Amino acid sequence: MAEITEERMEEIKEAYEIFCRTTEMTLGYDQVGDLFRAISLNPTCEDVENALGNPSKEDMNSKTLNMEEFVPVYTKLITEFTEGTFDDILEGVRVFDKEGNGTVMGAEIRHVLRTLGEKMTTQEISACMDGQEDMSGTINIDTFCRYLLEEKKAE
């Protein structure tokens, strides 16, 4: 089991209290992902569901956790969750490099971010694409992937 520092536990408790909707101080399963993101983790919905034990849709909408039940879920997530590396991101973006010249069309990347996987909002897409396209609308893959990793580190 991963060790949680006292300082980190205080951050978790503070965020937990903010997210609680009930007088019993319980957190809905459907809020767990948002809480993780509020404490600077960025798991996918699949990662969150796995940490919760793969609940049904009904359970996601109805079940709750108290703080003592949340801590093992947090521990499971940080133990099993691995973020993508530069090479993972690079490989994923290179799929769209049809000409093999190290560039992709910005419009194509915007479309993918808006429609596939965990869909991003227009504002999120604009934030990550801002300044990445050249005058012809293309993106240098290597520069873009490095930018994405630097942005993630800055969070």
CORCORFEN-V28898 format. One line per field, one symbol per residue. ss: DSSP state (H for helix, E for strand, C for the rest). Layout:
# CORCORFEN-V28898
ss=???
This chain:
# CORCORFEN-V28898
ss=CCCCCHHHHHHHHHHHHHHCCCCCCCEEHHHHHHHHHHCCCCCCHHHHHHHCCCCCHHHHHHCEECHHHHHHHHHHHHHHCCCCCHHHHHHHHHCCCCCCCCEEEHHHHHHHHHHCCCCCCHHHHHHHHCCCECCCCEEEHHHHHHHHHHHHHHC
